[in-house]
Amino acid sequence: MSKFQLLTVLAALALACGAEVEPSAVDAALAADDQCSAEGEDGALCMLNALQMKAAKLEVDAAAEGGPSSCTSGLVGQVRSFAPGCLDACPKACGPLGVAMNAYMTKGGQPAAKTAVCQYKSQFSCFLSSSVWPQCEALVNKAASFGFNLPHSTAQLNAGCR
């Protein structure tokens, strides 16, 4: 893959995501990664993979940080409309829930979602606390009806994340 093809792919990805990417920013990002050969198709593929890995990590980090809109926008916002009391009680879990939902839909279904849930186990445990569970139980059961299985207790969460 030539550098021009790589830039074309990156630009198409950026357009699909609604972001503007300056070619100089792509060149700088590629140059900053000293783990890949700078020449040939293998080097270009390595650089593309490195950029994808960095972008994925930034996306996960941003989602995990949460924030006021992480509970009310996107897929998590749609989930919140079904059980607002559940998500309002656990605002620090909204970002990780978005990460888990994204993993479920784009990275391999239930096994990928489980990895995300376990990565953010402390945030997900909020949904299972005795004071919050009554507000979340219907949501967890509804998710299970779509094949997105979440634990029903902290014991299940801990056992599933070993």
Residue, then its C-alpha position, 0 to 999 in steps of 0.5 A: m500500500s502506497k503512502f497516498q493509498l494510506l492517506t486516502v484510507l485515513a481520509a475516508l475514515a475521518l470523513a466517515c467519522g465526521a472529523e477533519v484530518e489534515p494530511s500534515a497531521v497524518d504524516a506527523a503521526l506516522a513519523a512519530d511511530d518509530q516501531c514501523s519500517a518507513e518503507g514499503e507496503d509492510g511499513a505502510l501497513c504497520m503504520l496504519n495498524a499503529l494509528q488504528m491502535k492509538a485511535a482505539k485507545l484514545e476512543v476507549d480512554a475518552a469513553a471511559e472518562g465519561g462526562p456529562s454527555s456520556c449518559t445522554s448521547g449515542l447508544v448509552g443515551q438510548v439505553r438511558s431512555f429505557a431506564p434513566g434511574c439506573l444510569d443516573a445512579c451510576p454516571k461513572a459507568c456510562g462511558p464504560l457501558g458505551v465501550a462495552m456496547n461498542a465492543y459487542m457490536t463491532k468487535g465480536g459480540q458477547p466475548a468482546a463485551k465481557t472483556a470491556v465489562c471486566q476492564y471496567k468492573s468497578q464502574f459496572s459494579c455500581f449497577l449491581s449495588s443493592s440500592v441501584w439494582p432495583q432500578c437496573e434489573a429491567l434494563v439488564n434483563k432487556a439487554a439479555s433478551f438482545g444477547f447482551n448478557l450482563p451479570h446480575s450480582t457482584a458475585q457473578l461479575n467477580a466470577g466472570c472476570r477472573 
